[in-house]
Amino acid sequence: MRLEFKFREATPPERRKEVVEQVAKLGATSVEPLFPGEQDPELASLYKAEGVPDERADEAVSALGRHEAIEFAEPTPERKLIA
């Protein structure tokens, strides 16, 4: 499962690193910025966590949602492309 979350803009890089490590401990196979290299502070604060086990997704969203450095966390909505 994929999750998306947003850091509060004032969150320092070392605190972001700690949160990323916590999400990885919940089973995410990768945690990275949604827009790598983005200079806009708001877009740069958006992250994605890939490969979170389905059985731990609710726990991960809840843990992130309670964290003072996180503005919001949610599962990525499933999208279907119509050709």
C-alpha positions as CSV (number, residue, x, y, z in Angstrom):
1,M,0.0,0.0,0.0
2,R,1.1,3.6,-0.6
3,L,0.7,6.4,1.9
4,E,1.1,10.1,1.4
5,F,1.9,12.6,4.2
6,K,2.9,16.2,4.5
7,F,5.4,17.6,6.9
8,R,4.7,21.0,8.6
9,E,6.9,23.4,6.6
10,A,8.9,24.4,9.7
11,T,10.0,20.8,10.4
12,P,13.8,20.8,10.3
13,P,15.6,18.2,8.0
14,E,16.9,16.1,11.0
15,R,13.3,15.7,12.3
16,R,12.1,14.8,8.9
17,K,14.8,12.1,8.7
18,E,13.6,10.7,12.1
19,V,10.0,10.4,10.9
20,V,11.1,8.8,7.6
21,E,13.0,6.2,9.6
22,Q,9.9,5.5,11.8
23,V,7.8,5.0,8.7
24,A,10.4,2.6,7.3
25,K,10.2,0.6,10.6
26,L,6.5,0.2,10.0
27,G,7.3,-1.8,6.9
28,A,7.6,0.8,4.1
29,T,9.9,-0.3,1.3
30,S,10.7,3.3,0.4
31,V,9.9,6.7,1.8
32,E,10.8,9.7,-0.3
33,P,9.6,13.2,-1.3
34,L,6.6,13.2,-3.7
35,F,8.3,15.9,-5.7
36,P,12.1,15.3,-5.4
37,G,14.2,18.4,-5.8
38,E,11.3,20.7,-5.5
39,Q,12.2,24.2,-4.3
40,D,8.7,25.3,-3.3
41,P,8.5,24.6,0.5
42,E,4.9,23.4,0.4
43,L,5.5,20.9,-2.4
44,A,8.8,19.8,-0.9
45,S,7.0,18.9,2.3
46,L,4.9,16.2,0.6
47,Y,6.2,12.6,0.9
48,K,5.1,9.2,-0.1
49,A,5.7,5.8,1.6
50,E,5.6,2.8,-0.8
51,G,5.1,-0.8,0.1
52,V,3.5,-0.4,3.5
53,P,2.0,-3.8,4.4
54,D,-1.8,-3.6,4.2
55,E,-2.1,-4.9,7.7
56,R,0.0,-2.0,9.0
57,A,-1.4,0.8,6.9
58,D,-3.9,2.0,9.5
59,E,-1.3,1.9,12.2
60,A,1.1,3.9,10.0
61,V,-1.5,6.6,9.1
62,S,-2.6,6.8,12.7
63,A,1.0,7.2,14.0
64,L,1.8,9.8,11.4
65,G,-1.4,11.7,12.1
66,R,-0.5,12.0,15.8
67,H,3.0,13.2,15.1
68,E,3.7,16.9,15.8
69,A,5.8,17.2,12.6
70,I,3.0,15.9,10.3
71,E,0.2,18.1,8.9
72,F,-1.7,15.1,7.4
73,A,-1.3,11.5,6.4
74,E,-3.6,9.3,4.3
75,P,-3.6,6.3,2.1
76,T,-3.1,7.2,-1.6
77,P,-6.5,6.9,-3.3
78,E,-6.6,4.1,-5.9
79,R,-6.8,5.6,-9.4
80,K,-7.9,3.9,-12.5
81,L,-6.9,5.3,-15.9
82,I,-9.4,5.2,-18.6
83,A,-7.9,4.7,-22.1
